[in-house]
Amino acid sequence: MDKPKVVYVTYINNTPEKVWNALLDGEMTKLYWGHSRNVSDWKVGSPWRHEDYADPSLVDVAGKVVESSPPRRLVLTWGKPADAGNPAKHSRVTFEIEPFFDAVKLTVIHDEFEPGFDITAIAQGWPGILSSLKTLMETGRPMSMTTRRWAGPPN
Amino acid sequence: MDMANVFKALADPNRMRLLDRLHANNGQTLSELCKDLDMSRQAITKHLILLERANLLVTIWRGREKLHYLNPVPIAEIYERWIGKYERHQLRMLHDLKRALEGEHHG
């Protein structure tokens, strides 16, 4: 098995349930995750998509729910909407939420990229999203960089 | 995780070197990280613990291997705290200029 390309951890002074909700709640994600919302019924096997909060026709990421165990573990496949029928082009994102003393340890593992995939944009995106999520959940205000839609990398 | 810990953890050339190695090749075992370094395994282990406490380093188990990853999330917090969105573009230009000049300099 190929080793994961990136692993991120942030410690958030909040509860596992609230961190779990923050990953799925569009009113939260629009603040820390590039002005987008994640849409799905979150059942295993269901599709999910990451769409612009104001204009749902702009979908940056789409995939399927692989595993959903609230409030501990969420596994999603991750790809371009155009590659919906082509699982080989999908990577995988695992969110792990663990209690850590009185706080929460949130781990994000992004792996199973197709060979040769350029992870530059992904490696630039996650640290900002996760630190903004932490800031939002601890102070009530996100970081300015994550509240607007990102243009994304040039094709 | 307060920022003072992050700065303390970064303020050591050997720890910076270890992070550089992970930046170049993420997800290494301890043995891989120790390769070609003139530090004892114990010294490296100590540095890794400090980096992990500052959350600059994350470890995960894959089978019987413990893999080490650079975790830039705390650095993103520092970046956002002191580098506003209006300054970012200018800093990027300066950074690109520095790289271009250094590139020329070193051929």
Interface residues (C-beta under 8 A of the other chain):
Chain A: M1 K3 P4 K5 V6 V7 Y8 V9 T10 Y11 T107 I109 W126 P127 G128 L130 S131 S132 K134 T135 M143 S144 M145
Chain B: M1 N26 G27 N55 V58 I60 R62 G63 L67 Y69 N71 P72 V73 P74 I75 A76 E77 E80 G84 K85
